[in-house]
Amino acid sequence: MRKTLTLFFLSLGVALFIPLCSVFAQVPDLSPIPIPVPSQPETLPVPVPVPVPVPVPVPKPTQFRHLISALTPVNVARICSSSYNCLGWDEQIWGENGKAGDSKALLAAIDNSLSYLTTNKAATIYRNYPIRGITLDRVRRSLLRFRQLVVSYDSPAQLQAAIRQEFVFYQSSGNDHNGNVRFTAYYEPVYTASRVRTPVYQYPIYRRPYDFERWAKPHPKRVDLEGKDALLGDRSRLRGLELFWFANRFDAYMIQIQGSAQLTLTDGTTTSVGYGGATDYPWTSIGRELAKDGKLPLSGLTLPVMTQYFQQNPNQMDIYLPRWKRFVFFQETGGAPATGSIRVPVTAERSIATDKSVMPPGALALINTSVPFPTEGGQLAYRTVSRYVLDQDTGSAIKGPGRVDYFMGTGKLAGDRAGVTGGNGKLYYLLLKQ
């Protein structure tokens, strides 16, 4: 999923990839609040001893020297006031309040990262990775040890204690060099589509042109490829490359923002599409464009608000959607799950997207931020979470050490939550002590 998506939301000025690669809407800053303290403290186990690892060689200086301060080891004891009000208390692994945990999903996400770390691509990236002490071998051993701990323990207190003893926390410098990171979220939508154009299904998404690598730059803009109304059709340079057709123009557009989608076809079958490439233009926030022109107030502008605006004013899409000049191509993926930029599946609430020119791909991370959860009344309520995640995606709108896009999953509820996720938080990478 490659990530244009998530930046969809961040750019809105409120709280998205294109590998799944995505972009998203924001809501007002929501500062993390203390993690709830259990009423019955648990007895912390004696952490299992770990063999002393071989010292990690110091990478030679590279052209990325200016990035070396993006991650810095921190003393967790100075951040935490108690075992229960501290980084790494992740109750979702084992479940709480009668809800099932997601330990199997977390283990699958770990295995996906471990698979990536065996590739030549990973070896090349880490060979040139600029931050001292972060190597392919150390990232891999850290994932293996973390996996052992998740399998061996059965409570957040046990895991938290072991992590604090055995791992070093590398904190992101954030967007202000004080550790404040801007969070958004992305998801994989589910839409109805047709393999052929009909009077109802008129808005296409396209395959990547076979000669795309030879296209001269600057690339054609969105309006040049599909027209203001997205109905350029036979007059388009992309004629014959139509992959699927949609009844709603905004659905086809949202897939370009999210970078992937699951599809229910009019012939009764199902399939999916994933990122196949894109023209070389930066992200433009359509929400911010609407606010700039006085169409919607920037305060409180979220994806649901913008979607409702275009539903009520469909003619405005001809004016605003072309302002994002970038155009995304797709490939059919046959029902496969959404895939991140490191070419492994992304896992709901266990995968994040970051700037891979700065952050270590496939590595274990810990996020602390506010996330919306559904209530019994059908609303969404924010709660601060501490979540172990895997860094498996990126996006054209996710730039620098101060941006994280959190993968919410697939379907409407995931989209509802992603559309209003936003605010500041903290990001840490966890590596075994040396």
C-alpha positions in Angstrom: 0.0 0.0 0.0 2.0 2.9 -0.7 0.8 5.8 1.2 -0.7 8.7 -0.1 -3.5 7.9 2.1 -2.6 8.8 5.2 -1.7 12.0 4.3 -4.9 12.7 3.2 -6.0 13.2 6.7 -2.9 14.8 8.1 -3.0 17.4 5.5 -6.5 18.3 6.3 -5.1 20.1 9.4 -7.0 17.8 11.7 -6.5 15.1 14.0 -3.1 8.1 4.6 0.0 5.1 1.2 0.6 4.1 -1.5 2.2 0.5 -1.1 -0.9 0.1 0.5 0.7 3.4 0.5 -1.8 5.9 1.9 -3.1 9.3 3.2 -5.6 10.6 5.8 -7.7 13.2 7.6 -6.9 14.9 10.9 -8.7 16.0 13.9 -7.5 18.6 16.5 -4.4 17.7 18.5 -5.2 15.1 21.1 -2.4 14.8 23.6 -1.8 11.4 25.1 -3.4 10.8 28.5 -2.1 8.4 31.2 -2.7 4.7 30.4 -5.3 3.3 32.8 -4.0 1.6 35.9 -5.3 -1.8 36.6 -7.2 -2.1 39.9 -5.4 -5.4 40.8 -1.6 -5.1 40.3 0.0 -8.2 39.0 3.2 -9.8 40.2 6.0 -9.1 37.8 8.0 -12.2 36.7 11.7 -12.4 36.7 12.7 -11.7 33.1 14.2 -14.6 31.2 18.0 -14.1 30.8 19.2 -13.4 27.2 22.6 -14.2 25.8 24.8 -11.2 25.4 24.7 -10.2 21.8 27.7 -9.6 19.6 28.6 -5.8 19.5 27.1 -4.1 16.6 29.6 -2.4 14.2 29.3 1.3 13.8 28.2 2.2 10.2 30.5 4.5 8.3 29.3 8.1 7.7 27.0 8.4 4.7 25.2 11.0 2.7 22.4 10.6 5.3 24.5 12.0 8.1 21.8 14.6 8.8 19.4 11.9 9.8 21.5 10.4 12.6 19.6 12.3 15.3 16.2 11.0 14.1 16.3 8.2 16.7 17.9 8.5 20.1 18.1 6.0 23.0 16.1 7.1 26.0 16.0 6.1 29.7 12.5 4.6 30.1 12.7 5.0 33.9 12.6 8.7 33.4 9.5 8.4 31.4 7.5 6.1 33.6 6.2 6.8 37.0 5.1 3.2 37.8 4.9 -0.2 36.1 1.2 0.4 35.2 1.5 4.0 34.0 4.3 3.3 31.6 5.3 2.7 28.1 4.7 -0.8 26.8 1.4 -1.6 28.6 -0.4 -3.2 25.7 -3.6 -4.9 27.0 -4.9 -5.5 23.5 -2.5 -8.5 23.0 -4.4 -10.6 25.5 -7.8 -8.8 25.4 -9.7 -7.0 28.1 -13.2 -6.5 29.4 -14.4 -9.7 27.7 -12.9 -8.8 24.3 -10.6 -11.2 22.6 -7.0 -10.3 22.2 -5.0 -10.0 18.9 -1.9 -12.0 19.8 -2.2 -14.1 16.7 -2.4 -11.0 14.5 0.7 -9.5 16.3 2.7 -12.8 15.8 1.7 -12.8 12.1 2.9 -9.2 11.7 6.2 -10.1 13.4 6.6 -13.1 11.0 5.9 -10.8 8.0 8.7 -8.5 9.1 11.1 -11.4 9.7 10.3 -12.6 6.2 11.2 -9.2 4.8 14.5 -9.1 6.7 15.7 -12.2 4.8 15.5 -10.4 1.4 18.3 -8.8 -0.6 16.4 -5.5 -0.5 16.5 -5.5 3.3 20.2 -6.3 3.3 21.0 -3.5 1.0 18.9 -0.9 3.0 20.4 -1.8 6.3 23.9 -1.9 4.9 23.5 1.8 4.3 21.3 2.6 7.2 22.7 5.8 8.8 21.7 5.5 12.5 24.4 4.1 14.7 23.7 0.7 16.3 20.7 -0.1 14.2 21.6 -3.1 12.0 19.8 -5.8 10.1 21.1 -8.5 12.6 20.0 -6.5 15.6 16.6 -5.7 14.2 16.1 -9.4 13.4 17.3 -10.7 16.8 15.0 -8.1 18.5 12.0 -9.4 16.6 12.8 -13.0 17.4 13.2 -12.3 21.1 10.0 -10.2 21.2 8.1 -13.0 19.6 9.4 -15.4 22.3 8.2 -13.1 25.0 4.7 -12.7 23.5 4.3 -16.4 23.2 5.7 -17.1 26.7 3.8 -14.5 28.7 0.1 -14.0 29.3 -0.3 -10.5 30.7 0.7 -7.0 29.8 2.6 -6.6 33.0 4.9 -9.5 32.3 5.7 -8.4 28.8 6.2 -4.8 29.9 8.7 -5.8 32.6 10.7 -8.0 30.2 10.8 -5.4 27.5 12.0 -2.7 29.9 14.8 -5.0 31.1 16.0 -6.5 27.8 15.4 -3.7 25.2 16.6 -0.2 24.5 14.0 2.4 23.6 15.0 4.6 20.6 12.7 7.6 20.6 11.9 9.5 17.4 12.9 13.1 17.5 9.5 14.0 16.1 8.5 17.0 14.1 9.8 19.4 16.7 13.0 17.6 18.0 11.2 17.1 21.3 9.6 13.8 20.4 6.2 15.0 19.3 5.0 12.9 16.4 1.9 13.6 14.3 -0.4 10.5 14.0 -3.0 9.8 11.3 -4.5 6.5 10.2 -5.4 4.7 6.9 -7.5 1.7 6.0 -8.5 -0.6 3.1 -11.9 0.3 1.7 -14.4 -2.2 0.4 -16.3 -1.1 -2.8 -18.6 -2.5 -5.4 -17.1 -2.4 -9.0 -17.6 -3.7 -12.5 -15.0 -5.2 -14.9 -16.8 -3.5 -17.8 -18.1 0.0 -18.3 -21.9 0.3 -18.0 -24.3 3.3 -17.8 -24.0 3.0 -14.0 -20.3 2.1 -13.6 -18.5 4.9 -15.5 -15.5 5.9 -13.3 -12.4 3.8 -13.9 -9.1 3.0 -12.1 -6.2 2.2 -14.4 -3.3 -0.3 -14.8 0.2 1.1 -15.0 1.2 1.8 -18.6 3.7 -0.6 -19.9 6.0 2.3 -21.0 5.6 4.3 -17.9 9.3 4.3 -17.1 9.9 6.1 -20.3 7.3 8.9 -19.7 9.0 12.3 -19.8 8.9 14.5 -16.7 7.1 16.4 -15.6 4.5 13.7 -15.8 1.0 14.5 -17.1 -1.2 15.8 -14.3 -4.4 14.1 -13.0 -6.6 16.4 -15.1 -4.6 15.5 -18.3 -5.1 11.8 -17.7 -8.7 11.6 -16.7 -10.2 15.1 -17.3 -11.9 17.4 -14.8 -14.9 15.1 -14.5 -12.9 11.8 -14.6 -14.7 10.9 -17.8 -12.1 11.6 -20.4 -12.5 8.1 -21.6 -11.4 7.4 -25.2 -9.6 10.7 -25.3 -7.3 9.7 -22.5 -3.7 8.6 -22.9 -4.7 5.7 -20.6 -7.4 4.3 -23.0 -7.4 0.5 -22.8 -5.8 0.4 -19.4 -9.0 0.5 -17.4 -8.9 -2.1 -14.7 -12.3 -1.7 -12.9 -15.2 0.7 -13.1 -17.1 2.4 -10.2 -20.5 4.0 -9.9 -19.2 6.7 -7.6 -16.4 9.0 -8.6 -15.3 9.6 -5.1 -14.9 5.8 -4.5 -12.4 5.6 -7.4 -10.6 8.7 -6.0 -10.5 7.3 -2.5 -8.8 4.1 -3.7 -6.0 6.3 -5.0 -5.7 7.9 -1.6 -5.8 4.6 0.3 -3.6 2.7 -2.2 -5.6 -0.5 -2.2 -9.2 -1.9 -1.9 -11.2 -5.1 -1.6 -13.8 -5.3 -4.4 -17.2 -7.0 -4.7 -17.9 -7.3 -8.4 -21.2 -7.0 -10.2 -20.8 -10.6 -11.4 -20.9 -11.9 -7.9 -17.1 -12.5 -7.5 -14.7 -10.7 -5.3 -11.1 -9.5 -5.8 -8.8 -6.8 -4.7 -6.4 -4.1 -6.1 -3.1 -2.8 -4.9 -0.7 -0.1 -5.7 1.0 -0.3 -9.1 2.8 3.0 -9.4 2.1 6.7 -9.6 3.1 9.9 -11.4 5.7 12.1 -9.7 3.7 14.8 -7.9 3.5 15.6 -4.2 0.5 15.2 -2.0 -2.1 18.0 -2.1 -4.7 18.1 0.7 -8.2 18.5 -0.9 -9.6 19.2 2.6 -7.2 22.1 3.0 -8.1 23.4 -0.5 -11.7 23.4 0.5 -10.9 25.3 3.7 -8.7 27.8 1.9 -11.6 28.6 -0.5 -14.0 29.0 2.4 -16.1 25.9 1.5 -15.6 24.2 4.8 -14.0 25.3 8.1 -10.6 23.8 8.7 -11.4 23.2 12.4 -13.1 19.8 12.7 -12.5 18.9 9.0 -12.4 15.1 8.8 -12.8 12.6 6.0 -16.5 12.0 6.9 -17.2 15.8 6.7 -15.5 16.1 3.4 -17.2 13.1 2.0 -20.6 14.5 3.0 -19.7 17.8 1.3 -19.0 16.1 -2.0 -22.2 14.0 -1.7 -24.2 17.2 -1.3 -22.2 19.2 -3.9 -21.0 16.6 -6.6 -20.2 19.3 -9.1 -17.5 20.6 -6.7 -15.5 17.4 -7.4 -14.6 18.7 -10.9 -13.0 21.7 -9.2 -11.2 20.2 -6.3 -10.2 16.6 -7.0 -7.9 17.6 -9.9 -5.9 19.8 -7.5 -4.1 16.6 -6.4 -2.0 16.3 -9.5 -0.6 12.9 -8.6 -2.3 9.9 -10.4 -2.1 6.4 -9.0 -2.1 3.1 -11.0 -3.2 -0.3 -9.7 -2.8 -4.0 -10.2 -5.3 -6.7 -9.5 -4.3 -8.8 -6.5 -7.0 -11.5 -6.4 -8.3 -10.9 -2.9 -4.9 -10.7 -1.3 -4.6 -8.5 1.9 -3.3 -5.0 1.7 0.4 -4.9 1.3 2.9 -2.4 2.6 5.9 -0.8 1.0 8.2 -3.6 2.2 6.0 -6.0 0.2 4.5 -7.9 3.1 0.8 -7.8 4.3 -0.1 -5.1 6.7 -2.0 -6.0 9.9 -4.9 -4.1 11.4 -3.6 -2.0 14.4 -0.2 -3.7 14.2 1.3 -2.1 11.2 2.5 1.5 10.7 3.8 3.6 7.8 6.7 6.0 8.3 9.3 7.7 6.2 11.6 4.9 5.2 14.5 7.2 4.4 14.6 7.8 8.1 13.0 4.9 10.0 14.2 1.2 10.0 12.0 -0.9 7.8 10.3 -4.0 9.3 11.5 -3.1 12.8 9.6 -3.4 16.1 8.1 -0.1 17.4 5.9 1.2 20.1 3.4 4.0 19.7 1.7 6.0 22.4 -1.2 8.1 21.0 -5.0 8.6 21.1 -7.1 6.3 19.0 -10.9 6.3 18.5 -12.8 3.1 19.6 -16.5 2.2 19.0 -18.8 2.5 22.0 -21.9 0.5 22.8 -24.0 3.4 21.6 -22.4 3.3 18.1 -20.2 6.4 18.6 -16.4 6.7 18.6 -14.6 7.6 21.8 -10.9 8.4 22.1 -8.6 6.4 24.3 -4.8 6.6 24.7 -3.1 3.4 23.8 0.4 1.9 24.0 0.8 -0.5 21.0 3.6 -2.7 19.8 3.6 -2.3 16.0 5.7 -3.2 13.0 7.1 -0.6 10.6 5.9 -2.1 7.3 4.7 0.8 5.1 5.4 4.3 3.8 3.7 7.0 1.8 4.4 10.0 -0.3 2.8 12.2 2.3 4.6 10.6 5.2 7.8 12.6 5.5 10.4 13.0 8.3 10.6 11.6 11.8 7.5 13.4 13.0 4.9 11.4 11.0 3.2 8.0 11.5 0.3 6.5 9.7 -1.5 3.7 11.7 -3.2 1.0 9.7 -6.8 0.5 11.0 -7.8 -2.5 8.9 -10.4 -3.2 6.3 -14.0 -2.1 5.9 -16.4 0.6 7.0 -15.6 0.7 10.7 -11.9 0.8 10.0 -12.6 3.7 7.6 -14.7 5.5 10.1 -12.0 5.3 12.8 -9.2 6.2 10.4 -11.1 9.2 9.1 -11.1 10.9 12.5 -7.7 9.6 13.9 -5.2 12.3 14.5 -3.1 14.2 17.0 0.2 14.1 18.6 1.9 11.1 20.3 5.2 9.4 20.7 7.1 6.8 18.7 9.8 4.4 19.9 11.8 1.6 18.2 12.7 -1.4 20.4 16.1 -3.1 20.0 17.8 -5.6 22.2 20.4 -4.2 24.5 24.0 -4.7 23.5 
